[in-house]
Structures are given as structure tokens and as C-alpha cells.
Amino acid sequence: MLADFDKACGKIGLRLNLKKTMFLINELVSFAPFTLNGTNIFECSSYVYLDREINVMNDLALELSRRKRAAWGAFKGIEDAVKKTKNT
């Protein structure tokens, strides 16, 4: 299936970046190594897709923690401006 996808991409001038390509499996799938053009494709336990963390267990705690860190990071960037602004 991955080889078919790579072939279809090649027809329109696209190439898979095999250094960045990974796959995610759940407990229902037995382990089978993926290779494409002799390159191993690595398995990962979670990844961020469209700004949402996806993981095998569908555990939202990691996603919520990541979003809280991002929110605090964004707030810290404007904290001085917020403190200088008067509430009217």
C-alpha cells in the first residue's frame, strides 16, 4: 500500500520524505516492519497532526498538557503588555 502511494505521488512529481515518514499501530495489529525502497519506516507512539496530538491509546492527558504549555508560552510573550494595560 505504501509503495502504491509512493508510485502515485511520483506520477505527479511528489516524493515521500522517508526520514520523516512514520507509522502508528494499535494493539490489534501484529508487528511487521515497513520498508520502502530498502529504507525502514519507523513506528511512533504519538504524533501531532493538524495541531492535535494523536496517540495509540487515545489518551487526552498528553494533548491537554501540551495545549496548556502552548497557552502559557503564548501568554508569557504578551505578559508585560497585559500588565501595562489598564482595565477600563
Distance bins in CASP14 RR format, pairs under 12 A and 6 or more apart:
PFRMAT RR
TARGET T0000
AUTHOR 0000-0000-0000
RMODE 2
METHOD distances of the structure
MODEL  1
1 7 0 0 0 0 0 1 0 0 0 0 0
1 8 0 0 0 0 0 1 0 0 0 0 0
1 23 0 0 0 0 0 1 0 0 0 0 0
1 32 0 0 0 0 0 1 0 0 0 0 0
1 34 0 0 0 0 1 0 0 0 0 0 0
1 36 0 0 0 0 0 1 0 0 0 0 0
1 41 0 0 0 0 0 1 0 0 0 0 0
2 8 0 0 0 0 0 1 0 0 0 0 0
2 9 0 0 0 0 0 1 0 0 0 0 0
2 16 0 0 0 0 1 0 0 0 0 0 0
2 18 0 0 0 0 0 1 0 0 0 0 0
2 21 0 0 0 0 1 0 0 0 0 0 0
2 22 0 0 0 0 0 1 0 0 0 0 0
2 23 0 0 0 0 1 0 0 0 0 0 0
2 32 0 0 0 0 0 1 0 0 0 0 0
2 33 0 0 0 0 0 1 0 0 0 0 0
2 34 1 0 0 1 0 0 0 0 0 0 0
2 35 0 0 0 0 1 0 0 0 0 0 0
2 36 1 0 1 0 0 0 0 0 0 0 0
2 37 0 0 0 0 1 0 0 0 0 0 0
2 38 0 0 0 0 0 1 0 0 0 0 0
2 39 0 0 0 0 0 1 0 0 0 0 0
2 40 0 0 0 0 0 1 0 0 0 0 0
2 41 1 0 0 1 0 0 0 0 0 0 0
3 9 0 0 0 0 0 1 0 0 0 0 0
3 10 0 0 0 0 0 1 0 0 0 0 0
3 16 0 0 0 0 0 1 0 0 0 0 0
3 34 0 0 0 0 0 1 0 0 0 0 0
3 35 0 0 0 0 1 0 0 0 0 0 0
3 36 1 0 0 1 0 0 0 0 0 0 0
3 37 0 0 0 0 1 0 0 0 0 0 0
3 38 0 0 0 0 0 1 0 0 0 0 0
3 39 0 0 0 0 0 1 0 0 0 0 0
3 41 0 0 0 0 0 1 0 0 0 0 0
4 10 0 0 0 0 0 1 0 0 0 0 0
4 11 0 0 0 0 0 1 0 0 0 0 0
4 16 0 0 0 0 0 1 0 0 0 0 0
4 36 0 0 0 0 0 1 0 0 0 0 0
5 11 0 0 0 0 0 1 0 0 0 0 0
5 12 0 0 0 0 0 1 0 0 0 0 0
5 14 0 0 0 0 1 0 0 0 0 0 0
5 15 0 0 0 0 0 1 0 0 0 0 0
5 16 1 0 0 1 0 0 0 0 0 0 0
5 21 0 0 0 0 0 1 0 0 0 0 0
5 23 0 0 0 0 0 1 0 0 0 0 0
5 34 0 0 0 0 0 1 0 0 0 0 0
5 36 0 0 0 0 1 0 0 0 0 0 0
5 41 0 0 0 0 0 1 0 0 0 0 0
6 12 0 0 0 0 0 1 0 0 0 0 0
6 13 0 0 0 0 0 1 0 0 0 0 0
6 14 0 0 0 0 1 0 0 0 0 0 0
6 15 1 0 0 1 0 0 0 0 0 0 0
6 16 1 0 1 0 0 0 0 0 0 0 0
6 17 0 0 0 0 0 1 0 0 0 0 0
6 18 0 0 0 0 1 0 0 0 0 0 0
6 21 0 0 0 0 1 0 0 0 0 0 0
6 34 0 0 0 0 0 1 0 0 0 0 0
6 35 0 0 0 0 0 1 0 0 0 0 0
6 36 1 0 0 1 0 0 0 0 0 0 0
6 37 1 0 0 1 0 0 0 0 0 0 0
6 38 0 0 0 0 0 1 0 0 0 0 0
6 39 0 0 0 0 0 1 0 0 0 0 0
6 41 0 0 0 0 0 1 0 0 0 0 0
7 13 0 0 0 0 0 1 0 0 0 0 0
7 14 0 0 0 0 0 1 0 0 0 0 0
7 15 0 0 0 0 0 1 0 0 0 0 0
7 16 0 0 0 0 0 1 0 0 0 0 0
7 36 0 0 0 0 0 1 0 0 0 0 0
7 37 0 0 0 0 0 1 0 0 0 0 0
8 14 0 0 0 0 1 0 0 0 0 0 0
8 15 0 0 0 0 0 1 0 0 0 0 0
8 16 0 0 0 0 0 1 0 0 0 0 0
9 15 1 0 0 1 0 0 0 0 0 0 0
9 16 1 0 0 1 0 0 0 0 0 0 0
9 17 0 0 0 0 0 1 0 0 0 0 0
9 18 0 0 0 0 0 1 0 0 0 0 0
9 21 0 0 0 0 0 1 0 0 0 0 0
9 36 0 0 0 0 0 1 0 0 0 0 0
10 16 0 0 0 0 1 0 0 0 0 0 0
15 21 0 0 0 0 0 1 0 0 0 0 0
15 36 0 0 0 0 0 1 0 0 0 0 0
15 37 0 0 0 0 0 1 0 0 0 0 0
16 22 0 0 0 0 0 1 0 0 0 0 0
16 23 0 0 0 0 0 1 0 0 0 0 0
16 34 0 0 0 0 0 1 0 0 0 0 0
16 36 1 0 0 1 0 0 0 0 0 0 0
16 37 0 0 0 0 1 0 0 0 0 0 0
16 39 0 0 0 0 1 0 0 0 0 0 0
16 41 0 0 0 0 1 0 0 0 0 0 0
17 36 0 0 0 0 0 1 0 0 0 0 0
17 39 0 0 0 0 0 1 0 0 0 0 0
17 41 0 0 0 0 0 1 0 0 0 0 0
18 34 0 0 0 0 0 1 0 0 0 0 0
18 35 0 0 0 0 1 0 0 0 0 0 0
18 36 1 0 0 1 0 0 0 0 0 0 0
18 37 1 0 0 1 0 0 0 0 0 0 0
18 38 0 0 0 0 1 0 0 0 0 0 0
18 39 1 0 1 0 0 0 0 0 0 0 0
18 40 0 0 0 0 1 0 0 0 0 0 0
18 41 1 0 0 1 0 0 0 0 0 0 0
18 42 0 0 0 0 1 0 0 0 0 0 0
19 36 0 0 0 0 0 1 0 0 0 0 0
19 39 0 0 0 0 1 0 0 0 0 0 0
19 40 0 0 0 0 0 1 0 0 0 0 0
19 41 0 0 0 0 0 1 0 0 0 0 0
19 42 0 0 0 0 1 0 0 0 0 0 0
20 39 0 0 0 0 0 1 0 0 0 0 0
20 41 0 0 0 0 0 1 0 0 0 0 0
20 42 0 0 0 0 1 0 0 0 0 0 0
20 44 0 0 0 0 0 1 0 0 0 0 0
20 47 0 0 0 0 0 1 0 0 0 0 0
21 34 0 0 0 0 1 0 0 0 0 0 0
21 35 0 0 0 0 0 1 0 0 0 0 0
21 36 1 0 0 1 0 0 0 0 0 0 0
21 37 0 0 0 0 0 1 0 0 0 0 0
21 39 0 0 0 0 1 0 0 0 0 0 0
21 40 0 0 0 0 0 1 0 0 0 0 0
21 41 1 0 1 0 0 0 0 0 0 0 0
21 42 0 0 0 0 1 0 0 0 0 0 0
21 43 0 0 0 0 0 1 0 0 0 0 0
21 44 0 0 0 0 0 1 0 0 0 0 0
21 47 0 0 0 0 0 1 0 0 0 0 0
22 34 0 0 0 0 1 0 0 0 0 0 0
22 40 0 0 0 0 0 1 0 0 0 0 0
22 41 1 0 0 1 0 0 0 0 0 0 0
22 42 1 0 1 0 0 0 0 0 0 0 0
22 43 1 0 0 1 0 0 0 0 0 0 0
22 44 1 0 1 0 0 0 0 0 0 0 0
22 45 0 0 0 0 1 0 0 0 0 0 0
22 46 0 0 0 0 0 1 0 0 0 0 0
22 47 1 0 0 1 0 0 0 0 0 0 0
22 48 0 0 0 0 0 1 0 0 0 0 0
22 49 0 0 0 0 0 1 0 0 0 0 0
22 54 0 0 0 0 0 1 0 0 0 0 0
23 29 0 0 0 0 1 0 0 0 0 0 0
23 31 0 0 0 0 0 1 0 0 0 0 0
23 32 0 0 0 0 0 1 0 0 0 0 0
23 33 0 0 0 0 0 1 0 0 0 0 0
23 34 1 0 1 0 0 0 0 0 0 0 0
23 35 0 0 0 0 0 1 0 0 0 0 0
23 36 0 0 0 0 0 1 0 0 0 0 0
23 40 0 0 0 0 0 1 0 0 0 0 0
23 41 1 0 1 0 0 0 0 0 0 0 0
23 42 1 0 0 1 0 0 0 0 0 0 0
23 43 1 0 1 0 0 0 0 0 0 0 0
23 44 1 0 0 1 0 0 0 0 0 0 0
23 45 0 0 0 0 0 1 0 0 0 0 0
23 47 0 0 0 0 1 0 0 0 0 0 0
23 54 0 0 0 0 0 1 0 0 0 0 0
23 56 0 0 0 0 0 1 0 0 0 0 0
24 34 0 0 0 0 0 1 0 0 0 0 0
24 41 0 0 0 0 0 1 0 0 0 0 0
24 42 0 0 0 0 0 1 0 0 0 0 0
24 43 1 0 0 1 0 0 0 0 0 0 0
24 44 1 0 1 0 0 0 0 0 0 0 0
24 45 1 0 0 1 0 0 0 0 0 0 0
24 46 1 0 0 1 0 0 0 0 0 0 0
24 47 1 0 0 1 0 0 0 0 0 0 0
24 48 0 0 0 0 0 1 0 0 0 0 0
24 49 0 0 0 0 1 0 0 0 0 0 0
24 53 0 0 0 0 0 1 0 0 0 0 0
24 54 1 0 0 1 0 0 0 0 0 0 0
24 55 1 0 0 1 0 0 0 0 0 0 0
24 56 1 0 0 1 0 0 0 0 0 0 0
24 57 0 0 0 0 0 1 0 0 0 0 0
24 58 0 0 0 0 0 1 0 0 0 0 0
25 31 1 0 0 1 0 0 0 0 0 0 0
25 32 0 0 0 0 1 0 0 0 0 0 0
25 33 0 0 0 0 0 1 0 0 0 0 0
25 34 0 0 0 0 1 0 0 0 0 0 0
25 41 0 0 0 0 0 1 0 0 0 0 0
25 42 0 0 0 0 0 1 0 0 0 0 0
25 43 1 0 0 1 0 0 0 0 0 0 0
25 44 0 0 0 0 1 0 0 0 0 0 0
25 45 0 0 0 0 1 0 0 0 0 0 0
25 55 0 0 0 0 0 1 0 0 0 0 0
25 56 1 0 0 1 0 0 0 0 0 0 0
26 43 0 0 0 0 0 1 0 0 0 0 0
26 45 0 0 0 0 0 1 0 0 0 0 0
26 54 0 0 0 0 0 1 0 0 0 0 0
26 55 0 0 0 0 0 1 0 0 0 0 0
26 56 1 0 1 0 0 0 0 0 0 0 0
26 57 0 0 0 0 1 0 0 0 0 0 0
26 58 0 0 0 0 1 0 0 0 0 0 0
27 45 0 0 0 0 0 1 0 0 0 0 0
27 56 1 0 0 1 0 0 0 0 0 0 0
27 57 0 0 0 0 1 0 0 0 0 0 0
27 58 0 0 0 0 0 1 0 0 0 0 0
28 56 0 0 0 0 0 1 0 0 0 0 0
29 43 0 0 0 0 0 1 0 0 0 0 0
29 56 0 0 0 0 0 1 0 0 0 0 0
31 43 1 0 0 1 0 0 0 0 0 0 0
32 40 0 0 0 0 0 1 0 0 0 0 0
32 41 0 0 0 0 0 1 0 0 0 0 0
32 43 0 0 0 0 0 1 0 0 0 0 0
33 39 0 0 0 0 0 1 0 0 0 0 0
33 40 1 0 0 1 0 0 0 0 0 0 0
33 41 1 0 0 1 0 0 0 0 0 0 0
33 42 0 0 0 0 1 0 0 0 0 0 0
33 43 0 0 0 0 1 0 0 0 0 0 0
34 40 1 0 0 1 0 0 0 0 0 0 0
34 41 1 1 0 0 0 0 0 0 0 0 0
34 42 0 0 0 0 1 0 0 0 0 0 0
34 43 0 0 0 0 1 0 0 0 0 0 0
34 44 0 0 0 0 0 1 0 0 0 0 0
35 41 1 0 0 1 0 0 0 0 0 0 0
35 42 0 0 0 0 0 1 0 0 0 0 0
36 42 0 0 0 0 0 1 0 0 0 0 0
43 56 0 0 0 0 1 0 0 0 0 0 0
44 53 0 0 0 0 0 1 0 0 0 0 0
44 54 0 0 0 0 1 0 0 0 0 0 0
44 55 0 0 0 0 1 0 0 0 0 0 0
44 56 0 0 0 0 1 0 0 0 0 0 0
45 53 0 0 0 0 0 1 0 0 0 0 0
45 54 0 0 0 0 0 1 0 0 0 0 0
45 55 1 0 0 1 0 0 0 0 0 0 0
45 56 1 0 1 0 0 0 0 0 0 0 0
45 57 0 0 0 0 1 0 0 0 0 0 0
45 58 0 0 0 0 0 1 0 0 0 0 0
45 59 0 0 0 0 0 1 0 0 0 0 0
45 62 0 0 0 0 0 1 0 0 0 0 0
46 52 0 0 0 0 0 1 0 0 0 0 0
46 53 1 0 1 0 0 0 0 0 0 0 0
46 54 1 0 0 1 0 0 0 0 0 0 0
46 55 1 1 0 0 0 0 0 0 0 0 0
46 56 1 0 0 1 0 0 0 0 0 0 0
46 57 0 0 0 0 1 0 0 0 0 0 0
46 58 0 0 0 0 0 1 0 0 0 0 0
46 59 0 0 0 0 1 0 0 0 0 0 0
46 60 0 0 0 0 0 1 0 0 0 0 0
46 61 0 0 0 0 0 1 0 0 0 0 0
46 62 1 0 0 1 0 0 0 0 0 0 0
46 63 0 0 0 0 1 0 0 0 0 0 0
46 66 0 0 0 0 1 0 0 0 0 0 0
47 53 1 0 0 1 0 0 0 0 0 0 0
47 54 1 0 1 0 0 0 0 0 0 0 0
47 55 0 0 0 0 1 0 0 0 0 0 0
47 56 0 0 0 0 0 1 0 0 0 0 0
47 62 0 0 0 0 0 1 0 0 0 0 0
47 63 0 0 0 0 0 1 0 0 0 0 0
47 66 0 0 0 0 0 1 0 0 0 0 0
48 54 1 0 0 1 0 0 0 0 0 0 0
48 55 0 0 0 0 0 1 0 0 0 0 0
48 62 0 0 0 0 0 1 0 0 0 0 0
48 63 0 0 0 0 1 0 0 0 0 0 0
48 66 1 0 0 1 0 0 0 0 0 0 0
48 67 0 0 0 0 0 1 0 0 0 0 0
48 70 0 0 0 0 0 1 0 0 0 0 0
49 55 0 0 0 0 0 1 0 0 0 0 0
49 63 0 0 0 0 0 1 0 0 0 0 0
51 63 0 0 0 0 1 0 0 0 0 0 0
51 66 0 0 0 0 1 0 0 0 0 0 0
51 67 0 0 0 0 1 0 0 0 0 0 0
51 70 0 0 0 0 1 0 0 0 0 0 0
52 58 0 0 0 0 0 1 0 0 0 0 0
52 60 0 0 0 0 1 0 0 0 0 0 0
52 62 0 0 0 0 0 1 0 0 0 0 0
52 63 1 0 0 1 0 0 0 0 0 0 0
52 64 0 0 0 0 0 1 0 0 0 0 0
52 66 0 0 0 0 1 0 0 0 0 0 0
52 67 0 0 0 0 1 0 0 0 0 0 0
52 70 0 0 0 0 0 1 0 0 0 0 0
53 59 0 0 0 0 1 0 0 0 0 0 0
53 60 0 0 0 0 1 0 0 0 0 0 0
53 61 0 0 0 0 0 1 0 0 0 0 0
53 62 1 0 1 0 0 0 0 0 0 0 0
53 63 1 0 1 0 0 0 0 0 0 0 0
53 64 0 0 0 0 1 0 0 0 0 0 0
53 65 0 0 0 0 1 0 0 0 0 0 0
53 66 1 0 1 0 0 0 0 0 0 0 0
53 67 0 0 0 0 1 0 0 0 0 0 0
53 69 0 0 0 0 0 1 0 0 0 0 0
53 70 0 0 0 0 0 1 0 0 0 0 0
54 60 0 0 0 0 0 1 0 0 0 0 0
54 62 0 0 0 0 0 1 0 0 0 0 0
54 63 0 0 0 0 1 0 0 0 0 0 0
54 66 0 0 0 0 0 1 0 0 0 0 0
55 61 0 0 0 0 1 0 0 0 0 0 0
55 62 1 0 0 1 0 0 0 0 0 0 0
55 63 0 0 0 0 1 0 0 0 0 0 0
55 66 0 0 0 0 0 1 0 0 0 0 0
56 62 0 0 0 0 0 1 0 0 0 0 0
57 63 0 0 0 0 0 1 0 0 0 0 0
59 65 0 0 0 0 0 1 0 0 0 0 0
59 66 0 0 0 0 0 1 0 0 0 0 0
60 66 0 0 0 0 0 1 0 0 0 0 0
60 67 0 0 0 0 1 0 0 0 0 0 0
61 67 0 0 0 0 0 1 0 0 0 0 0
61 68 0 0 0 0 0 1 0 0 0 0 0
62 68 0 0 0 0 0 1 0 0 0 0 0
62 69 0 0 0 0 0 1 0 0 0 0 0
63 69 0 0 0 0 0 1 0 0 0 0 0
63 70 0 0 0 0 0 1 0 0 0 0 0
64 70 0 0 0 0 0 1 0 0 0 0 0
64 71 0 0 0 0 0 1 0 0 0 0 0
65 71 0 0 0 0 0 1 0 0 0 0 0
65 72 0 0 0 0 0 1 0 0 0 0 0
66 72 0 0 0 0 0 1 0 0 0 0 0
66 73 0 0 0 0 0 1 0 0 0 0 0
67 73 0 0 0 0 0 1 0 0 0 0 0
67 74 0 0 0 0 0 1 0 0 0 0 0
68 74 0 0 0 0 0 1 0 0 0 0 0
68 75 0 0 0 0 0 1 0 0 0 0 0
69 75 0 0 0 0 0 1 0 0 0 0 0
69 76 0 0 0 0 0 1 0 0 0 0 0
70 76 0 0 0 0 0 1 0 0 0 0 0
70 77 0 0 0 0 0 1 0 0 0 0 0
71 77 0 0 0 0 0 1 0 0 0 0 0
71 78 0 0 0 0 0 1 0 0 0 0 0
72 78 0 0 0 0 0 1 0 0 0 0 0
72 79 0 0 0 0 1 0 0 0 0 0 0
73 79 0 0 0 0 1 0 0 0 0 0 0
74 82 0 0 0 0 0 1 0 0 0 0 0
75 81 0 0 0 0 0 1 0 0 0 0 0
75 82 1 0 0 1 0 0 0 0 0 0 0
75 83 0 0 0 0 0 1 0 0 0 0 0
76 82 0 0 0 0 0 1 0 0 0 0 0
76 83 0 0 0 0 0 1 0 0 0 0 0
77 83 0 0 0 0 0 1 0 0 0 0 0
78 84 0 0 0 0 0 1 0 0 0 0 0
78 85 0 0 0 0 1 0 0 0 0 0 0
79 85 0 0 0 0 0 1 0 0 0 0 0
END
